[in-house]
């Protein structure tokens, strides 16, 4: 079907995911994504990423190798793979008066 995007969940993908996933696509596939985006969601940041990639391909960039089908979303709102689960546990609260005596606070 001509209206099916080249990768699943494109309509719900974050901008960072789209940037990552389009690296391996040929120009015609990126154009197809752009047409799909313009016809459906019209997310301006995604449109800008797709247009920039088309410009890169027109300037001589080549699609990267590798299978992008297993690409995953970042672990946080900003795409970091670091999880808050790995953060250090907070220490015990200061005893009354200890900070003033020790650090002169």
C-alpha positions in Angstrom: 0.0 0.0 0.0 1.4 3.4 -1.1 0.3 5.1 2.1 2.1 2.8 4.5 5.2 4.4 6.0 8.5 2.5 5.6 8.7 1.7 9.4 6.0 0.8 11.9 4.7 3.4 14.3 6.0 6.3 12.2 2.9 8.4 13.0 3.7 8.1 16.8 7.5 8.2 16.6 9.5 11.0 18.3 11.7 13.4 16.3 14.8 11.6 17.6 13.5 8.3 16.6 12.7 9.6 13.1 16.2 11.1 12.8 17.7 7.7 13.7 15.4 5.5 11.6 15.7 7.5 8.4 19.5 7.3 8.2 19.3 4.0 6.3 16.5 5.0 3.9 17.0 5.9 0.3 15.8 9.3 -1.0 12.5 8.0 -2.4 11.7 6.4 1.0 12.3 9.6 2.8 10.2 11.5 0.3 7.4 8.9 0.9 7.7 9.6 4.6 7.5 13.3 4.0 4.4 12.9 1.8 2.8 10.7 4.4 3.6 13.2 7.2 2.3 16.2 5.2 -0.9 14.3 4.5 -1.5 13.1 8.0 0.1 14.6 11.1 2.0 17.6 9.7 4.4 17.7 12.7 6.7 20.6 11.8 9.8 19.2 13.6 9.4 15.9 11.7 8.9 17.7 8.4 12.0 19.7 9.0 14.0 16.5 9.8 12.8 14.8 6.7 13.5 17.8 4.4 17.0 18.1 5.9 17.7 14.5 5.2 16.5 14.8 1.6 18.9 17.8 1.3 21.7 15.7 2.7 21.0 12.9 0.3 20.8 15.4 -2.6 24.2 16.8 -1.5 25.8 13.3 -1.8 25.1 11.6 1.5 24.6 7.9 1.3 22.2 5.9 3.5 23.9 4.2 6.4 24.0 0.5 6.7 22.4 -1.5 9.4 18.9 -2.6 10.2 17.0 0.3 11.7 14.0 -1.9 12.4 15.2 -2.7 15.9 15.9 1.0 16.8 14.5 1.9 20.2 13.2 5.0 21.9 15.5 6.8 24.3 15.0 6.0 28.0 14.0 9.5 29.1 12.1 12.5 27.8 15.3 13.8 26.2 16.3 10.5 24.7 19.0 9.6 27.2 19.5 5.8 27.6 20.4 6.4 31.3 17.7 5.2 33.7 16.8 7.0 37.0 16.9 3.5 38.5 20.7 3.7 38.5 20.8 6.9 40.6 22.5 6.8 44.0 20.3 6.5 47.1 20.0 9.7 49.1 22.0 9.8 52.3 20.5 10.1 55.7 19.4 13.5 56.8 21.8 15.7 58.7 21.6 15.5 62.5 20.5 18.7 64.2 23.4 21.1 64.5 25.9 18.8 62.7 26.2 20.9 59.6 26.9 24.1 61.5 29.5 22.5 63.7 31.2 20.7 60.8 31.1 23.2 58.0 30.5 26.4 59.9 27.2 26.9 58.1 
